[in-house]
Each structure stands twice: as C-alpha cells, then as structure tokens.
Amino acid sequence: MDPRSVDAIVLTHAHIDHTGYLPRFVNQGFRGPIYATPATLDLLRILLPDSAHLQEEEARFRNKHRRTKHPVALPLYTTEDADAALRLLKPVNYHSPFRLADGFEFDLLPAGHILGSAFVRFRAESKIVLFTGDIGRFDTPIIKDPEAVDSADYLIMESTYGNRLHEVDKEHLGKIELRDIIVETASRGGTVLIPSFAVGRAQEILYTMRELEESGEIPILPVYVDSPMAVNAFEIYQAHTEEHDVEMNTAKALTKNPMCTQNIHFSRTVEESKAINDHNDPAVIISANGMATGGRIVHHLMNRLPDGRNSVVFVGFQAAGTRGRYLVEGARTIRIYGVDYAVRAEVKSIQGFSAHGDYKEILRWLESFKAAPTRTYLVHGEPRAIVGMKEHIAEKHPGWQVAVPRYRESFEL
C-alpha cells in the first residue's frame, strides 16, 4: 500500500515483529499519528533506534569485510528514520475510548503478553472489531493476565501456538529445566548462553533466576545482561508500576528489585560486551536477540558454540529460517557472517517461558465471550498452527465461523 494513504496506526505492543517496519513506512511517506499505550511508546523509544542502529552496523560490517550479495549493503532504514517515526507517537491509556473519526473509535485492553501489550477494540457503526495482537499467558509473574472480553462482532486473533501446548506444569517446568541446565553447565565449568528478547523475556528469566538463587537451587554466578536495549527495558519495566501484577508487587515488598540476581552485570558499551569474552569461568550470559538473527548474541555464539562445556538455551519460539531454529533442530555447524562455526555446545529449548498463550490458554480466554463473533479470523501463525487453532475452536465452540485468510485475500466487514 502507499504509506501516504494511511491516516493512522494503532499498535498492539512494542515487539519488533509488530513495529519494526514503522521507520521504513515513515521514510516512504506516512505522516499520521501512531497510537499505543504509554508503556509501549516508552519501549519503542529504545527498540526502534536500536533496530536501526543494528542494521547500520551490520551494513558497515558487511561492506568492510565484503560479505554481501549486493554491490553495497544498505540498512532497511536509518536512525534518522527511527527518530522520525518516534515523533509521531501518541499515548492512549487502557480503557480510555479514543475517537479517530465520527462514529469510529477504539480502546485498548491489557493483553498480558509484554509490558504495555493490548487488545485493540474498534467500534464503528455499532459494530465491534477486536484485534488481539499477541495473547499473553495466565498466571505468570510481573504483568497482569489477559483481560476478559465478552463480545465482538469480528475477531482477528493470533494463533502462534495454535497447535501446541506449553509443558503440562507450565508454571514450574520451565524453571526446573533452567535450574538443571545452569547447575549441569556450571559443574563442567561452562557458560550458559541465553539468546533472549530484550523486552519481556529477559526480565522474566532474571525474575526466575533470582527466585532460584534465593531458594538455593542454583549457585550464585556472574550474570551478564549484554544488551543496551534490555538494560533500558529493565528501567521501563520498573517505572510502569501500573502494569505490575500481585506477584510482582509482593516480591517488590520483599526485595529491592525482583528482576535482579545477586551478581548481575549490565553491559551497555561495546567494550563491556567484548570484555565478557575474557570470562571463562561458569557464568550466565543473557543477550539479544531471542532468535539469534542479529545483535550481540551473534558474537557470543561465535565465541561459545565451539566449546562443549557451554550450553545455549533458547527460551521462546524460533521462527522458520532463523539461526535459532536451525540450532534447535540440531544443526552441527552454523554460518555467521559467512563463516561456519562448529556446534559443540549443548543446545536446549525451553518453552515454559513463552509469552504467547498456548491453544488451551487461548481457548480459556475465548470462554469469556457470551456469544460467538460473526466471524473469527486466524492470523500470526505458521500454517499448521493456524489449522490447529481452527480445529480446537471448532471442537470447543461448534458453530463459530472461523476463517483462515490467504495472502492478499480481502474481506468486507
């Protein structure tokens, strides 16, 4: 579409797969407002410049070392484009109807996915169109659960985990797996490397590690958070107390910062990041990004993958075609910047920390609807996941009209 033809953008949350094209869209002519919750806007102020910076750095690296398929490697957008997008941001609080035009408004409801995440509920001509964005988990720490919704004429719903369940004891099994990996890796003198999304996942991992330390289940190790974006995100998570759930508020009353381990080190500068490579004793490194497609985690993989004492732990969904997906599926070598590295480190995948609700949790959220939407559209999932979600809805809610949109297919509501 022509970005100049778009009047406004409403965001569900800050994750880069939902917001990362904004600077390019602005570069191509979009000039309208961009609406989201205050927490989402605060996160975007670190995410978008960081995304642009990473692209600029990778373009420079590829041009310097001539590792590009093109005559000149170019970033998708620049930090100037990111800054231009940030100037268009407009805050909208939860449960505050916002008028876009005559007879057309929306409000935002907590989605429980990450800080600031929201369901977007549009009202137009007495009809309700609800976009879920990403649906979060129930009974997880730090932020509130997804809010119940009782009606919508049309529902556009994600289905990332539409054909999968998180582990049976989802509250505890992820913690147990992480505990065992840390203990076993430390016992053989290795480092645990955790590729993690800087927003949401990193905070939950550290919250869990702090609990394990306090209960004496893991040794107190140096923990390096090697991501300027994650460091900034920690401060934003602390500042937005209106998003914190009961568990987080209880923990805050007992400890100075529930999201910090006892021997934690935050790395902002490149020099601080490089210095971690000199640390060869047992430790934990948390670095972005979560699918190992870019960022500082790539350099840690280059350094740590060939050593069999180490462990690489993926704590979330790995999309098809990503470096993380190849590693989880058992790749014995991995290509980074045109060089193949042997994979001797132990590679593990823990799904208990996913911020997406599995199909049972999505069905639990759907139970709050008093009547079926006129039609439900399933999006944001790989083909098998979408088909799986459609089948689960049909079994649980017979009579619901569920559509799976094809690429470029359009619908009139």
C-alpha positions as CSV (number, residue, x, y, z in Angstrom):
1,M,0.0,0.0,0.0
2,D,1.0,3.6,-0.3
3,P,2.0,4.8,3.2
4,R,0.7,8.3,2.3
5,S,-2.8,6.9,2.0
6,V,-2.9,5.7,5.7
7,D,-4.5,8.0,8.2
8,A,-3.3,6.5,11.5
9,I,-1.7,3.4,13.0
10,V,-2.7,1.6,16.2
11,L,-0.2,-0.7,17.8
12,T,-0.9,-3.8,20.0
13,H,2.6,-3.9,21.5
14,A,6.2,-3.0,21.1
15,H,7.8,-6.2,19.8
16,I,9.8,-5.5,16.7
17,D,7.9,-8.0,14.5
18,H,4.8,-5.8,15.1
19,T,6.6,-2.4,15.0
20,G,9.9,-2.8,13.1
21,Y,8.6,-1.5,9.8
22,L,7.4,1.8,11.1
23,P,10.6,3.8,10.3
24,R,10.5,2.4,6.7
25,F,6.8,3.3,6.5
26,V,7.6,6.9,7.6
27,N,10.5,7.1,5.2
28,Q,8.1,6.2,2.4
29,G,5.7,9.0,3.3
30,F,3.5,8.1,6.3
31,R,2.8,11.2,8.4
32,G,-0.2,10.2,10.6
33,P,-0.3,9.6,14.3
34,I,0.8,6.2,15.8
35,Y,-1.3,5.3,18.9
36,A,-0.3,2.9,21.7
37,T,-0.2,2.6,25.4
38,P,2.3,4.7,27.3
39,A,4.5,1.7,28.2
40,T,4.6,0.6,24.5
41,L,5.7,4.1,23.5
42,D,8.5,4.1,26.1
43,L,9.7,0.7,24.8
44,L,9.6,1.9,21.2
45,R,11.9,4.7,22.1
46,I,14.6,2.1,22.7
47,L,13.5,-0.6,20.3
48,L,13.3,1.4,17.0
49,P,16.6,3.3,17.3
50,D,18.3,0.0,18.4
51,S,16.8,-1.8,15.3
52,A,18.1,1.0,13.0
53,H,21.5,1.0,14.7
54,L,21.9,-2.8,14.3
55,Q,21.0,-2.6,10.6
56,E,23.5,0.3,10.1
57,E,26.2,-1.6,12.0
58,E,25.6,-4.9,10.0
59,A,25.7,-3.0,6.7
60,R,29.0,-1.4,7.7
61,F,30.4,-4.8,8.8
62,R,29.4,-6.5,5.6
63,N,30.8,-3.7,3.4
64,K,34.0,-3.6,5.4
65,H,34.5,-7.4,5.1
66,R,32.9,-7.7,1.7
67,R,30.3,-10.2,3.0
68,T,27.3,-9.1,1.0
69,K,25.5,-10.3,-2.1
70,H,25.0,-6.7,-3.2
71,P,27.4,-4.1,-4.6
72,V,26.8,-2.1,-1.4
73,A,24.9,-3.4,1.7
74,L,22.3,-0.9,2.9
75,P,20.1,-0.9,6.0
76,L,16.4,-1.1,5.6
77,Y,16.2,2.2,7.5
78,T,18.4,4.6,9.4
79,T,18.4,6.0,13.0
80,E,17.1,9.3,11.4
81,D,14.1,7.3,10.1
82,A,13.5,5.8,13.5
83,D,13.6,9.2,15.1
84,A,11.1,10.5,12.6
85,A,8.7,7.6,13.5
86,L,9.1,8.3,17.2
87,R,8.0,11.9,16.7
88,L,4.6,10.5,15.5
89,L,3.8,8.5,18.7
90,K,0.7,9.4,20.7
91,P,-0.2,7.7,24.1
92,V,-3.6,6.2,24.8
93,N,-4.3,4.7,28.2
94,Y,-6.0,1.4,28.8
95,H,-9.9,1.6,28.9
96,S,-9.9,5.1,27.5
97,P,-12.0,5.3,24.3
98,F,-10.3,7.3,21.6
99,R,-12.1,8.9,18.7
100,L,-10.5,8.5,15.3
101,A,-13.4,10.0,13.3
102,D,-17.1,10.5,13.6
103,G,-18.6,7.2,14.6
104,F,-15.2,5.5,14.7
105,E,-13.3,4.9,18.0
106,F,-11.1,2.4,19.7
107,D,-9.9,1.5,23.2
108,L,-7.1,-0.7,24.5
109,L,-7.3,-3.6,26.9
110,P,-4.4,-5.4,28.7
111,A,-3.3,-8.4,26.7
112,G,-0.8,-9.9,29.2
113,H,1.9,-10.5,26.5
114,I,4.6,-8.0,27.5
115,L,4.6,-4.6,29.3
116,G,2.1,-2.3,27.5
117,S,0.6,-5.0,25.3
118,A,-3.0,-4.5,24.4
119,F,-6.0,-5.9,22.6
120,V,-7.4,-3.2,20.2
121,R,-11.2,-2.9,20.2
122,F,-12.6,-0.8,17.4
123,R,-16.2,0.4,17.4
124,A,-17.7,1.6,14.1
125,E,-21.4,1.9,13.2
126,S,-22.4,-0.1,16.3
127,K,-20.1,-2.9,15.4
128,I,-17.0,-4.1,17.4
129,V,-13.9,-5.3,15.6
130,L,-11.3,-6.8,18.0
131,F,-7.7,-7.3,17.2
132,T,-5.9,-9.4,19.7
133,G,-2.3,-8.8,18.7
134,D,-0.4,-11.3,20.7
135,I,-2.3,-13.0,23.5
136,G,-0.3,-13.4,26.7
137,R,-0.1,-16.1,29.4
138,F,-2.2,-16.6,32.5
139,D,-0.6,-16.9,36.0
140,T,2.8,-15.6,35.0
141,P,4.8,-13.1,37.0
142,I,5.5,-9.3,36.6
143,I,2.5,-8.2,34.4
144,K,-1.3,-8.8,34.6
145,D,-3.2,-11.6,32.9
146,P,-5.0,-11.1,29.5
147,E,-8.3,-9.2,30.2
148,A,-11.6,-10.9,29.6
149,V,-13.7,-9.7,26.7
150,D,-17.3,-10.6,26.4
151,S,-18.2,-9.7,22.9
152,A,-17.1,-8.7,19.4
153,D,-18.8,-8.8,16.0
154,Y,-15.5,-9.7,14.3
155,L,-12.4,-11.1,16.0
156,I,-8.9,-11.1,14.4
157,M,-6.9,-13.4,16.6
158,E,-3.3,-14.6,16.7
159,S,-2.5,-18.4,16.6
160,T,1.3,-18.7,17.2
161,Y,0.8,-21.7,19.5
162,G,-2.4,-22.9,17.9
163,N,-1.3,-26.5,17.6
164,R,0.9,-26.7,20.7
165,L,0.7,-26.8,24.4
166,H,3.3,-25.4,26.8
167,E,4.6,-28.1,29.1
168,V,1.9,-29.7,31.4
169,D,3.2,-28.0,34.6
170,K,3.8,-24.7,32.8
171,E,4.2,-22.7,36.0
172,H,7.1,-24.7,37.2
173,L,8.7,-26.9,34.5
174,G,10.4,-24.1,32.7
175,K,12.0,-23.0,36.0
176,I,13.1,-26.6,36.7
177,E,14.6,-27.0,33.2
178,L,16.5,-23.8,33.6
179,R,17.7,-24.8,37.0
180,D,19.1,-28.1,35.8
181,I,20.8,-26.6,32.8
182,I,22.5,-23.9,34.9
183,V,23.7,-26.5,37.6
184,E,24.9,-29.0,35.0
185,T,26.7,-26.4,32.9
186,A,28.4,-24.8,35.9
187,S,29.5,-28.2,37.1
188,R,31.5,-28.8,33.9
189,G,33.0,-25.2,34.0
190,G,30.9,-23.9,31.2
191,T,28.8,-20.8,30.5
192,V,25.1,-20.7,29.9
193,L,24.3,-18.5,26.9
194,I,20.6,-17.4,26.6
195,P,19.5,-15.7,23.4
196,S,16.6,-13.6,24.7
197,F,14.3,-10.9,23.5
198,A,15.3,-7.8,25.4
199,V,11.7,-6.9,26.3
200,G,9.7,-9.2,28.4
201,R,11.7,-12.4,28.1
202,A,14.9,-11.1,29.7
203,Q,13.0,-9.7,32.6
204,E,11.1,-13.0,33.3
205,I,14.3,-15.1,33.0
206,L,16.1,-12.9,35.6
207,Y,13.0,-12.9,37.9
208,T,13.1,-16.7,37.8
209,M,16.9,-16.9,38.3
210,R,16.5,-14.6,41.4
211,E,13.9,-17.0,42.8
212,L,16.2,-20.0,42.2
213,E,19.2,-18.2,43.8
214,E,17.1,-17.3,46.9
215,S,15.9,-20.9,47.3
216,G,19.5,-22.2,46.9
217,E,18.7,-24.3,43.9
218,I,21.4,-22.7,41.6
219,P,24.8,-21.4,42.5
220,I,25.3,-17.6,42.6
221,L,27.1,-17.0,39.3
222,P,28.0,-13.8,37.5
223,V,25.1,-13.0,35.2
224,Y,25.8,-10.7,32.3
225,V,22.9,-8.9,30.6
226,D,24.6,-7.9,27.4
227,S,22.1,-5.7,25.6
228,P,21.7,-1.9,26.0
229,M,18.1,-2.3,25.0
230,A,17.5,-4.9,27.7
231,V,19.1,-2.6,30.3
232,N,16.8,0.2,29.3
233,A,13.8,-2.1,29.2
234,F,14.5,-3.1,32.8
235,E,14.2,0.6,33.8
236,I,10.9,0.9,31.9
237,Y,9.6,-2.3,33.5
238,Q,10.4,-0.8,36.9
239,A,8.8,2.6,36.1
240,H,5.4,1.3,34.9
241,T,4.1,0.1,38.2
242,E,0.5,0.3,36.9
243,E,1.3,-2.8,34.8
244,H,2.6,-5.0,37.7
245,D,0.6,-7.9,39.0
246,V,0.0,-9.0,42.5
247,E,3.0,-11.4,42.5
248,M,5.3,-8.7,41.3
249,N,4.1,-6.2,43.9
250,T,4.5,-8.9,46.7
251,A,8.1,-9.6,45.6
252,K,8.9,-5.8,45.5
253,A,7.9,-5.6,49.1
254,L,10.4,-8.3,50.0
255,T,13.4,-7.5,47.8
256,K,14.9,-4.3,46.3
257,N,14.5,-5.4,42.7
258,P,12.7,-8.8,41.9
259,M,14.2,-8.8,38.4
260,C,17.9,-8.8,39.5
261,T,20.1,-11.6,40.6
262,Q,22.8,-11.2,43.3
263,N,25.8,-10.9,41.0
264,I,24.3,-9.1,38.0
265,H,26.3,-7.1,35.4
266,F,24.6,-4.8,32.8
267,S,26.7,-4.2,29.7
268,R,25.8,-1.1,27.7
269,T,29.0,-0.3,25.8
270,V,30.8,-2.4,23.1
271,E,33.9,-2.5,25.3
272,E,31.9,-4.0,28.2
273,S,30.4,-6.6,25.8
274,K,33.8,-7.6,24.4
275,A,35.2,-8.0,28.0
276,I,32.7,-10.8,28.6
277,N,34.6,-12.9,26.2
278,D,37.6,-12.9,28.6
279,H,35.4,-14.5,31.3
280,N,35.9,-18.3,31.1
281,D,34.6,-19.4,34.5
282,P,31.0,-20.5,35.0
283,A,28.5,-17.7,34.2
284,V,25.2,-16.9,32.5
285,I,25.1,-14.5,29.6
286,I,21.7,-13.1,28.5
287,S,21.9,-11.3,25.2
288,A,19.6,-10.2,22.4
289,N,18.0,-11.2,20.2
290,G,15.9,-14.2,21.0
291,M,16.1,-15.9,17.6
292,A,19.8,-15.2,17.2
293,T,19.3,-13.4,13.9
294,G,21.3,-10.3,14.9
295,G,22.7,-8.2,17.8
296,R,25.3,-9.0,20.3
297,I,24.1,-12.6,20.8
298,V,25.7,-13.5,17.4
299,H,29.2,-12.6,18.6
300,H,28.7,-14.7,21.8
301,L,27.6,-17.6,19.6
302,M,30.7,-17.3,17.6
303,N,32.8,-17.4,20.8
304,R,30.8,-20.0,22.8
305,L,29.3,-22.5,20.3
306,P,32.5,-24.4,19.6
307,D,33.2,-25.2,23.3
308,G,31.5,-28.4,24.5
309,R,31.4,-27.2,28.1
310,N,28.9,-24.4,27.3
311,S,25.1,-24.5,26.9
312,V,22.9,-22.4,24.6
313,V,19.4,-22.2,25.9
314,F,16.5,-20.9,23.7
315,V,13.6,-19.7,25.9
316,G,11.0,-19.0,23.3
317,F,9.5,-19.7,19.8
318,Q,12.0,-19.9,17.0
319,A,10.6,-18.9,13.6
320,A,11.3,-20.9,10.5
321,G,14.5,-19.8,8.7
322,T,16.1,-18.2,11.8
323,R,19.5,-19.1,13.2
324,G,17.8,-20.1,16.4
325,R,15.5,-22.6,14.5
326,Y,18.5,-24.2,12.8
327,L,20.3,-24.7,16.2
328,V,17.2,-26.0,17.9
329,E,16.6,-28.5,15.1
330,G,20.1,-29.9,15.6
331,A,22.5,-28.1,13.2
332,R,26.1,-29.2,13.7
333,T,27.5,-26.1,12.1
334,I,26.0,-22.7,11.8
335,R,27.0,-19.9,9.4
336,I,27.6,-16.4,10.9
337,Y,28.8,-13.6,8.7
338,G,29.9,-16.1,6.0
339,V,31.9,-18.3,8.3
340,D,30.8,-21.8,9.5
341,Y,31.2,-22.5,13.2
342,A,31.1,-25.9,14.8
343,V,28.2,-26.5,17.3
344,R,29.8,-28.4,20.2
345,A,27.9,-26.6,22.9
346,E,24.8,-28.3,24.3
347,V,21.7,-26.7,22.7
348,K,18.4,-26.7,24.7
349,S,15.0,-25.3,24.1
350,I,12.7,-24.3,27.0
351,Q,9.1,-23.4,26.0
352,G,7.9,-22.7,29.5
353,F,8.9,-19.0,29.2
354,S,7.0,-18.2,26.1
355,A,5.0,-15.0,26.3
356,H,2.3,-16.4,23.9
357,G,-0.6,-18.3,25.3
358,D,-0.8,-21.9,24.0
359,Y,-4.1,-23.2,22.4
360,K,-5.6,-24.1,25.8
361,E,-4.9,-20.6,27.2
362,I,-6.4,-19.0,24.1
363,L,-9.5,-21.2,24.5
364,R,-9.6,-20.2,28.1
365,W,-9.6,-16.5,27.0
366,L,-12.3,-17.2,24.4
367,E,-14.6,-18.6,27.2
368,S,-15.3,-15.1,28.3
369,F,-17.3,-14.4,25.1
370,K,-21.0,-14.5,25.8
371,A,-21.8,-15.1,22.1
372,A,-19.8,-16.2,19.1
373,P,-18.4,-13.4,16.9
374,T,-20.0,-13.2,13.4
375,R,-16.6,-14.4,12.2
376,T,-13.2,-15.1,13.6
377,Y,-10.1,-14.6,11.5
378,L,-6.9,-16.5,12.5
379,V,-3.6,-14.8,11.7
380,H,0.0,-14.6,13.0
381,G,0.9,-18.3,12.9
382,E,2.6,-20.8,10.8
383,P,0.2,-22.8,8.6
384,R,0.0,-25.9,10.9
385,A,-0.5,-23.7,13.9
386,I,-3.4,-21.8,12.3
387,V,-5.1,-25.0,11.2
388,G,-4.6,-26.5,14.6
389,M,-6.2,-23.4,16.3
390,K,-9.2,-23.6,13.9
391,E,-9.7,-27.3,14.8
392,H,-9.5,-26.6,18.5
393,I,-12.1,-23.8,18.2
394,A,-14.4,-26.0,16.2
395,E,-14.2,-28.7,18.9
396,K,-14.7,-26.3,21.8
397,H,-17.1,-23.9,20.2
398,P,-19.0,-25.7,17.5
399,G,-20.9,-23.2,15.3
400,W,-18.2,-20.5,15.4
401,Q,-17.4,-19.2,11.9
402,V,-13.6,-19.3,11.6
403,A,-11.7,-18.1,8.5
404,V,-8.0,-18.5,7.7
405,P,-7.1,-15.6,5.4
406,R,-4.8,-16.3,2.4
407,Y,-2.2,-13.9,1.3
408,R,-3.8,-10.7,-0.3
409,E,-7.3,-12.0,0.4
410,S,-9.7,-9.3,1.5
411,F,-12.9,-9.3,3.5
412,E,-15.7,-6.9,3.9
413,L,-17.0,-6.5,7.4
